[in-house]
Amino acid sequence: MSDWDVIVVGGGNAALCAALAARERRERVLVLERAPEDESGGNSRFTAGGMRIAYRGVEDLRRLMPDLSDAEVAQTDFGAYTEEQFLDDMARITQYRCDPDLTEVLVKRSFDTVLWMRSKGVRFAPIWGRQAFKVGGKFKFWGGMTVETVGGGPGLVDSLTAAAKKNGVEIWYSARAGSLLADDDGVRGVRVRHLGKTLDLQSQSVVLACGGFQANPEWRTRNLGPGWELAKVRGTRFNTGDGIRMALDIGAAAAGNWSGCHAVGWERNAPEFGDLAVGDQFQKHSYPFGIMINAEGRRFVDEGADFRNYTYAKYGRVILAQPGQFAWQLFDAKVKHLLRDEYKIRQVTKRVADSLEELVRKLDDVDHEAALAEIQAFNRAVRADIPFDPNVKDGRRTEGLAIPKSNWANAIDMPPLEAYAVTCGITFTFGGLRINTEAQVMSSDGEPIPGLYAAGELVGGIFWFNYPGGTGLTNGSVFGRIAGASAAR
């Protein structure tokens, strides 16, 4: 007889959802978390907890968040975010590469999965602070992102961990899975190093949910390309591709965008890996309301191409490609009130000045004269006759520039002027294992590998090039739940 019914490798959102789902059908469920307990939870612990879900209106949200008061509902325009809109966003943003079957499951199961998480003890709240602006006395949500977990990523991991323990799931910390035990009949268990001892654990099935390879500089450089060893890692130091390697070693199929990743603008002087005391506050995502310039003093992207939710995950790569792998984000007093809370933290590389001439002189490692000319040219090009509105693509643009700004263009001219230094922070990698809609891992011969399931960041084929904000946690939860249920059958 096996030691365990289901072994789950990983300790974040996808893994814990898998363990909880498996426990609904099976008695003996074990979670192997490579990190020590105080660093557990994988990348999930480093997120802000935002989850993109399809919902038809405020009544759906009240089912998810029954403690929403009438007064809160009255002063908020939650809108709706339909399955069709979610599918359209996924298709458009991945340049129509996302796996249609997996994406349909992700979208159609998004709402009932968060309801199921709520039944396990996870609590949700509207993202008033980061995803809504006040218009005419009402909060208006934009960009399809309305809901976050209470307590952010740490709250999510703590809630799921408490639920798992309460439901009788066993969790081993500092337990690094090294290889899968497999034979001609499929996967039979896991070889794990736990508290200094190597053990072979037998199980009826295994779920891999232990993240991508973003914390492995050798894999990053091999797969993403030259220069990627220079990126900062936003999250955990433990996501080094172990689960992907273990599955590939027994013949699993690779899938998805192996040279692609989620990467954002990140504090230039942040540490090499994520810092749980700061969490995701090193990110710098208010660039649609300002401009970005590089070491040569040049703008290099259309900062107002689209809402932040649809551009932030690809602009880290663009910043990494700039000379010196950094950029400065510039804002003035007109938009200061729109800057997200992450601009107010102590650990920030910031310059303040009363004039453009003074500001550019304070920008480290930048061609000051070129920068001044670039900003002045930008200021002259702004269509000031078009009204500025941060809630919609307002069409307030520049004209005559080599790189336009399509929306939210404001001259940088009202002191105090501010600049923030950013580099590239990698969140997770997009390449991984091929699964089917039951979350079975497929072999490179095209058949499911018996007894092996996968969920979360290490699944390939769902995200390509870019990513709609908040889809990563939803993806982990939806396929984690499916993987756990499938493994338990």
C-alpha positions as CSV (number, residue, x, y, z in Angstrom):
1,M,0.0,0.0,0.0
2,S,1.2,3.5,-0.8
3,D,2.3,5.8,2.0
4,W,0.1,8.6,0.6
5,D,-3.0,8.9,-1.6
6,V,-1.8,12.2,-3.2
7,I,1.5,14.1,-2.8
8,V,1.5,17.8,-3.8
9,V,4.9,19.3,-4.6
10,G,4.8,23.0,-3.8
11,G,3.4,25.2,-1.1
12,G,1.7,28.2,-2.8
13,N,-1.8,29.0,-4.0
14,A,-1.9,26.3,-6.7
15,A,-0.4,23.6,-4.5
16,L,-2.7,24.4,-1.5
17,C,-5.8,24.5,-3.7
18,A,-4.8,21.1,-5.1
19,A,-4.3,19.7,-1.6
20,L,-7.7,21.0,-0.4
21,A,-9.4,19.6,-3.5
22,A,-7.7,16.2,-3.1
23,R,-8.6,16.1,0.6
24,E,-12.3,16.3,-0.4
25,R,-12.0,12.8,-1.8
26,R,-8.9,11.2,-0.1
27,E,-7.7,10.8,3.4
28,R,-3.9,10.9,3.1
29,V,-2.7,14.1,1.4
30,L,0.9,15.4,1.8
31,V,2.3,18.8,0.8
32,L,6.0,19.1,0.2
33,E,7.2,22.7,0.6
34,R,10.8,23.3,-0.3
35,A,11.0,26.5,1.7
36,P,11.2,26.7,5.5
37,E,7.9,27.6,7.1
38,D,8.7,31.4,7.4
39,E,9.4,31.6,3.6
40,S,6.7,29.2,2.5
41,G,4.0,30.0,-0.1
42,G,6.1,30.4,-3.2
43,N,5.4,33.4,-5.4
44,S,1.9,33.6,-4.0
45,R,3.1,35.2,-0.8
46,F,4.8,38.0,-2.8
47,T,1.7,39.0,-4.8
48,A,-0.8,41.7,-3.9
49,G,-3.6,39.0,-4.0
50,G,-5.5,40.4,-7.0
51,M,-7.6,37.8,-8.9
52,R,-9.2,38.3,-12.3
53,I,-12.5,36.6,-12.4
54,A,-15.6,36.8,-14.7
55,Y,-18.6,38.3,-13.0
56,R,-22.0,39.6,-14.3
57,G,-22.4,42.5,-11.8
58,V,-22.5,43.5,-8.2
59,E,-24.8,40.6,-7.2
60,D,-22.1,38.1,-8.2
61,L,-19.6,40.1,-6.2
62,R,-21.9,40.2,-3.1
63,R,-22.0,36.3,-3.2
64,L,-18.2,36.4,-3.0
65,M,-18.0,39.3,-0.5
66,P,-21.3,39.2,1.6
67,D,-19.9,41.8,4.0
68,L,-20.0,44.5,1.3
69,S,-22.2,47.2,2.8
70,D,-25.1,48.9,1.0
71,A,-23.1,52.2,1.4
72,E,-20.0,50.7,-0.3
73,V,-22.1,49.3,-3.1
74,A,-23.9,52.7,-3.5
75,Q,-20.6,54.6,-3.9
76,T,-19.0,52.1,-6.3
77,D,-19.5,51.3,-10.0
78,F,-18.3,47.7,-10.1
79,G,-19.5,47.2,-13.7
80,A,-19.3,43.7,-15.1
81,Y,-16.5,41.6,-16.5
82,T,-18.1,38.9,-18.7
83,E,-16.6,35.6,-19.7
84,E,-16.5,37.0,-23.3
85,Q,-14.4,40.0,-22.1
86,F,-12.0,37.8,-20.2
87,L,-11.6,35.4,-23.2
88,D,-11.0,38.5,-25.5
89,D,-8.4,39.9,-23.1
90,M,-6.6,36.6,-22.9
91,A,-6.6,36.2,-26.7
92,R,-5.6,39.7,-27.5
93,I,-2.8,40.0,-24.9
94,T,-1.2,36.7,-25.8
95,Q,-1.4,37.5,-29.5
96,Y,-3.9,34.7,-29.9
97,R,-1.4,32.1,-28.8
98,C,-3.0,31.0,-25.5
99,D,-4.2,27.3,-25.5
100,P,-7.9,27.7,-26.3
101,D,-9.1,24.7,-24.3
102,L,-7.1,25.6,-21.1
103,T,-8.0,29.3,-21.4
104,E,-11.7,28.4,-21.7
105,V,-11.4,26.3,-18.5
106,L,-9.5,29.2,-16.8
107,V,-12.2,31.7,-17.6
108,K,-15.4,29.6,-17.1
109,R,-14.2,28.1,-13.8
110,S,-12.8,31.4,-12.4
111,F,-15.9,32.6,-10.5
112,D,-16.9,29.2,-9.0
113,T,-13.3,28.6,-8.0
114,V,-13.1,31.8,-5.9
115,L,-16.5,30.9,-4.3
116,W,-15.1,27.5,-3.5
117,M,-12.0,29.2,-2.0
118,R,-14.3,31.3,0.1
119,S,-16.0,28.2,1.4
120,K,-12.5,27.0,2.6
121,G,-11.9,30.2,4.5
122,V,-10.3,32.6,2.1
123,R,-11.8,36.1,2.3
124,F,-12.0,38.6,-0.6
125,A,-12.4,42.4,-0.9
126,P,-12.7,45.0,-3.7
127,I,-9.4,46.5,-4.9
128,W,-10.5,50.1,-4.3
129,G,-6.9,51.4,-3.8
130,R,-5.2,50.2,-6.9
131,Q,-7.8,49.4,-9.5
132,A,-10.4,52.2,-9.1
133,F,-10.4,55.9,-9.3
134,K,-13.1,58.3,-7.9
135,V,-15.2,59.9,-10.6
136,G,-18.1,62.2,-9.6
137,G,-18.0,60.9,-6.0
138,K,-18.1,57.2,-7.2
139,F,-15.4,54.7,-7.3
140,K,-15.2,53.3,-10.9
141,F,-13.3,50.0,-11.6
142,W,-11.4,49.6,-14.8
143,G,-9.3,46.9,-16.5
144,G,-11.3,43.8,-15.4
145,M,-9.6,43.6,-12.0
146,T,-12.0,44.0,-9.1
147,V,-11.2,41.5,-6.4
148,E,-8.2,40.7,-4.1
149,T,-7.7,38.4,-1.2
150,V,-7.8,40.0,2.3
151,G,-4.3,40.4,3.5
152,G,-2.9,40.2,-0.1
153,G,-0.6,37.3,-1.0
154,P,0.5,36.6,2.6
155,G,-3.2,36.6,3.7
156,L,-4.0,34.2,0.8
157,V,-1.2,31.7,1.7
158,D,-2.0,31.9,5.4
159,S,-5.7,31.3,4.8
160,L,-5.1,28.3,2.5
161,T,-2.4,26.9,4.8
162,A,-4.8,27.1,7.8
163,A,-7.6,25.5,5.7
164,A,-5.3,22.7,4.6
165,K,-4.2,21.9,8.2
166,K,-7.8,22.1,9.5
167,N,-8.9,19.7,6.8
168,G,-6.2,17.2,7.7
169,V,-3.6,17.8,5.0
170,E,-0.1,17.2,6.2
171,I,2.5,19.8,5.3
172,W,6.3,19.2,5.4
173,Y,8.5,22.3,5.3
174,S,12.1,22.3,4.1
175,A,11.2,19.3,2.0
176,R,12.8,19.5,-1.5
177,A,11.5,17.1,-4.1
178,G,14.3,15.8,-6.2
179,S,12.8,13.3,-8.6
180,L,9.6,11.4,-9.5
181,L,9.4,7.7,-8.8
182,A,8.1,6.3,-12.1
183,D,7.9,3.0,-13.9
184,D,6.1,1.6,-17.0
185,D,2.8,2.2,-15.2
186,G,3.3,5.8,-14.5
187,V,4.3,7.9,-11.5
188,R,4.4,6.1,-8.1
189,G,5.7,8.8,-5.8
190,V,8.5,11.3,-5.1
191,R,12.1,11.2,-3.8
192,V,12.4,14.0,-1.3
193,R,15.2,15.4,0.9
194,H,13.6,16.4,4.2
195,L,15.5,17.6,7.3
196,G,18.8,16.3,5.9
197,K,17.4,12.8,4.9
198,T,16.5,11.5,1.5
199,L,13.3,9.5,1.5
200,D,11.3,7.7,-1.2
201,L,7.6,8.4,-0.6
202,Q,5.1,6.2,-2.4
203,S,1.8,7.7,-3.5
204,Q,-1.1,6.9,-5.9
205,S,-0.6,10.2,-7.7
206,V,1.5,13.4,-7.6
207,V,0.6,17.0,-8.3
208,L,3.4,19.3,-9.4
209,A,2.7,22.9,-8.4
210,C,6.1,24.4,-7.4
211,G,6.5,27.3,-9.7
212,G,8.5,28.3,-12.8
213,F,12.2,28.7,-13.2
214,Q,12.5,32.5,-12.7
215,A,14.8,32.2,-9.6
216,N,17.4,30.1,-11.7
217,P,19.7,32.5,-13.5
218,E,21.3,29.7,-15.5
219,W,17.9,28.5,-16.9
220,R,16.7,32.1,-17.3
221,T,19.7,32.9,-19.5
222,R,19.5,29.7,-21.4
223,N,15.8,30.1,-22.2
224,L,14.9,33.8,-22.0
225,G,18.2,34.9,-23.6
226,P,21.4,36.9,-22.9
227,G,21.1,39.5,-20.1
228,W,18.3,37.8,-18.2
229,E,20.8,36.8,-15.4
230,L,20.8,40.6,-14.7
231,A,17.1,40.8,-13.8
232,K,15.9,41.0,-10.2
233,V,13.6,38.2,-9.0
234,R,10.4,39.7,-7.6
235,G,9.4,36.7,-5.6
236,T,10.7,33.6,-3.9
237,R,14.3,32.3,-4.3
238,F,13.0,28.7,-4.3
239,N,11.3,28.6,-7.8
240,T,14.2,27.2,-9.7
241,G,12.4,24.9,-12.1
242,D,12.6,21.6,-10.0
243,G,9.1,20.5,-10.9
244,I,9.6,21.1,-14.6
245,R,12.9,19.3,-14.6
246,M,11.5,16.3,-12.7
247,A,8.7,15.9,-15.2
248,L,10.8,16.4,-18.3
249,D,13.2,13.7,-16.9
250,I,10.4,11.1,-17.2
251,G,9.3,12.1,-20.7
252,A,6.8,14.9,-20.1
253,A,6.1,17.3,-22.9
254,A,7.3,20.9,-22.8
255,A,4.8,23.6,-23.8
256,G,4.3,27.3,-24.1
257,N,6.4,30.4,-24.4
258,W,9.8,29.2,-23.0
259,S,11.5,32.5,-24.0
260,G,8.7,34.5,-22.4
261,C,8.0,35.7,-18.9
262,H,6.0,38.1,-16.7
263,A,8.5,41.0,-16.0
264,V,7.7,44.5,-14.7
265,G,9.3,47.8,-13.8
266,W,10.9,47.2,-10.4
267,E,12.9,49.4,-8.0
268,R,16.4,49.7,-9.5
269,N,18.2,49.1,-6.2
270,A,15.9,46.3,-4.9
271,P,17.6,43.1,-3.6
272,E,18.3,40.1,-5.8
273,F,15.2,38.2,-4.6
274,G,11.9,39.4,-3.2
275,D,11.8,40.8,0.3
276,L,8.7,39.8,2.3
277,A,8.9,42.9,4.4
278,V,8.4,45.0,1.3
279,G,6.3,42.5,-0.7
280,D,5.3,43.8,-4.1
281,Q,5.9,47.4,-3.2
282,F,9.1,47.6,-5.2
283,Q,7.0,47.6,-8.4
284,K,6.4,50.9,-10.0
285,H,3.3,50.8,-12.1
286,S,2.0,54.4,-12.5
287,Y,4.0,55.0,-15.7
288,P,0.9,55.5,-17.8
289,F,0.6,59.0,-16.1
290,G,4.2,60.0,-16.8
291,I,7.1,59.2,-19.1
292,M,10.1,56.8,-19.0
293,I,13.5,57.7,-20.3
294,N,16.7,55.6,-20.6
295,A,20.4,56.2,-20.1
296,E,20.6,58.0,-23.4
297,G,17.9,60.4,-22.3
298,R,15.3,58.9,-24.7
299,R,11.8,57.7,-24.3
300,F,11.5,54.0,-25.5
301,V,7.9,52.9,-25.1
302,D,4.4,54.3,-25.5
303,E,3.6,54.6,-21.8
304,G,-0.1,55.3,-22.6
305,A,-0.6,52.4,-25.0
306,D,-3.2,50.7,-22.8
307,F,-4.3,50.4,-19.2
308,R,-1.5,49.4,-16.8
309,N,-3.1,45.9,-16.4
310,Y,-2.4,45.1,-20.0
311,T,1.2,46.5,-20.4
312,Y,3.0,46.2,-17.1
313,A,3.9,42.5,-17.5
314,K,5.8,43.1,-20.7
315,Y,7.5,46.4,-20.0
316,G,10.1,44.8,-17.6
317,R,11.6,43.1,-20.6
318,V,11.8,46.4,-22.5
319,I,13.5,48.1,-19.5
320,L,16.0,45.2,-19.3
321,A,16.9,45.8,-23.0
322,Q,17.8,49.5,-22.3
323,P,21.5,50.5,-21.9
324,G,22.5,49.7,-18.3
325,Q,19.2,47.8,-17.8
326,F,17.4,50.7,-16.2
327,A,15.1,53.7,-16.8
328,W,13.7,56.7,-14.9
329,Q,10.0,57.3,-14.6
330,L,9.1,61.0,-14.5
331,F,6.0,62.7,-13.1
332,D,4.9,66.1,-12.1
333,A,2.6,67.6,-9.4
334,K,-0.5,67.3,-11.7
335,V,-0.6,63.5,-11.4
336,K,1.1,63.0,-8.0
337,H,-2.3,62.1,-6.4
338,L,-2.7,59.3,-9.0
339,L,0.6,57.5,-8.1
340,R,0.1,54.2,-6.4
341,D,1.1,53.6,-2.8
342,E,4.3,51.8,-3.9
343,Y,5.8,55.2,-4.8
344,K,5.7,56.3,-1.1
345,I,7.8,53.5,0.4
346,R,11.2,54.3,2.1
347,Q,13.2,51.9,-0.1
348,V,12.9,53.9,-3.3
349,T,15.4,55.6,-5.6
350,K,13.8,59.0,-6.0
351,R,14.8,62.5,-7.2
352,V,12.8,65.7,-6.7
353,A,13.3,69.1,-8.3
354,D,11.6,72.4,-9.1
355,S,12.6,72.6,-12.7
356,L,13.4,70.2,-15.6
357,E,17.0,71.4,-15.8
358,E,17.5,70.7,-12.1
359,L,15.7,67.3,-12.4
360,V,17.7,65.9,-15.3
361,R,21.0,66.9,-13.5
362,K,19.9,64.7,-10.6
363,L,19.3,61.6,-12.8
364,D,22.2,59.1,-12.3
365,D,23.8,57.5,-15.3
366,V,21.7,59.6,-17.8
367,D,22.8,61.9,-20.7
368,H,21.5,65.1,-19.2
369,E,21.4,67.3,-22.3
370,A,19.6,64.6,-24.4
371,A,17.1,64.0,-21.6
372,L,16.3,67.7,-21.3
373,A,15.7,68.0,-25.0
374,E,13.6,64.8,-25.1
375,I,11.3,66.0,-22.2
376,Q,10.9,69.5,-23.7
377,A,10.0,67.9,-27.1
378,F,7.5,65.7,-25.4
379,N,5.9,68.6,-23.5
380,R,5.5,70.5,-26.8
381,A,3.8,67.5,-28.5
382,V,1.0,67.0,-25.9
383,R,-2.5,67.6,-27.2
384,A,-3.6,69.8,-24.3
385,D,-7.0,70.5,-26.0
386,I,-8.1,66.9,-25.2
387,P,-9.4,66.4,-21.6
388,F,-7.4,64.1,-19.3
389,D,-9.3,61.2,-17.7
390,P,-7.4,58.4,-15.9
391,N,-10.4,56.1,-15.9
392,V,-10.7,55.6,-19.7
393,K,-8.4,55.6,-22.6
394,D,-8.8,59.3,-23.0
395,G,-7.1,59.8,-26.3
396,R,-5.1,62.6,-24.8
397,R,-2.0,62.0,-26.9
398,T,1.2,63.5,-28.4
399,E,1.6,64.4,-32.1
400,G,4.8,64.4,-34.2
401,L,7.0,62.2,-31.9
402,A,8.9,59.1,-33.1
403,I,7.4,57.2,-30.1
404,P,3.9,58.5,-29.4
405,K,2.1,58.6,-26.1
406,S,-1.5,57.5,-27.0
407,N,-3.4,58.3,-23.8
408,W,-3.0,60.3,-20.6
409,A,-0.3,62.6,-22.0
410,N,0.5,65.5,-19.7
411,A,3.4,67.9,-20.0
412,I,6.0,67.4,-17.2
413,D,6.0,71.0,-16.1
414,M,4.3,71.6,-12.7
415,P,6.7,71.4,-9.8
416,P,7.6,69.6,-7.8
417,L,8.9,67.2,-10.5
418,E,9.7,63.6,-9.5
419,A,11.7,60.8,-11.0
420,Y,12.0,57.1,-9.9
421,A,14.7,54.7,-11.0
422,V,13.5,51.3,-12.2
423,T,15.0,48.1,-13.6
424,C,13.4,44.7,-14.6
425,G,11.8,42.5,-12.0
426,I,10.9,39.0,-13.2
427,T,7.7,37.5,-11.7
428,F,7.4,34.1,-13.4
429,T,8.3,32.3,-16.5
430,F,5.7,31.3,-19.2
431,G,7.2,28.0,-20.5
432,G,6.5,24.8,-18.7
433,L,4.7,21.4,-18.9
434,R,1.9,20.5,-21.2
435,I,-1.4,19.5,-19.5
436,N,-4.9,18.7,-20.6
437,T,-8.1,20.1,-19.2
438,E,-8.1,17.5,-16.4
439,A,-4.6,18.9,-15.4
440,Q,-2.9,15.6,-16.4
441,V,0.7,16.1,-17.5
442,M,1.1,14.9,-21.1
443,S,4.1,12.9,-22.3
444,S,6.1,14.0,-25.3
445,D,4.5,11.0,-27.1
446,G,1.1,12.7,-26.7
447,E,-0.5,10.5,-24.0
448,P,-1.2,11.5,-20.3
449,I,1.4,10.3,-17.9
450,P,-0.6,8.1,-15.4
451,G,-0.5,9.5,-11.9
452,L,1.0,12.9,-12.7
453,Y,-0.8,16.2,-12.6
454,A,0.3,19.9,-12.7
455,A,-0.9,23.4,-12.0
456,G,0.2,27.0,-11.6
457,E,3.3,28.7,-13.0
458,L,5.0,25.5,-14.2
459,V,2.2,24.9,-16.8
460,G,3.0,26.1,-20.2
461,G,0.7,27.3,-23.0
462,I,-1.6,29.7,-21.1
463,F,0.4,32.9,-21.1
464,W,2.5,34.2,-24.1
465,F,4.4,37.5,-24.4
466,N,2.2,39.3,-21.8
467,Y,-0.5,38.8,-19.3
468,P,-3.7,40.4,-18.1
469,G,-3.1,41.5,-14.4
470,G,-4.5,39.1,-11.8
471,T,-4.7,36.0,-14.0
472,G,-1.8,34.2,-12.4
473,L,-3.4,33.5,-9.1
474,T,-6.7,32.7,-10.8
475,N,-4.9,30.2,-13.1
476,G,-3.2,28.6,-10.0
477,S,-6.4,28.3,-8.1
478,V,-8.5,27.0,-11.0
479,F,-6.0,24.4,-12.2
480,G,-4.8,23.6,-8.7
481,R,-8.4,22.6,-7.8
482,I,-8.8,20.6,-10.9
483,A,-5.4,18.8,-10.5
484,G,-6.2,17.9,-6.9
485,A,-9.6,16.5,-7.8
486,S,-8.2,14.6,-10.8
487,A,-5.3,13.2,-8.7
488,A,-7.7,12.1,-6.0
489,R,-9.9,10.1,-8.4
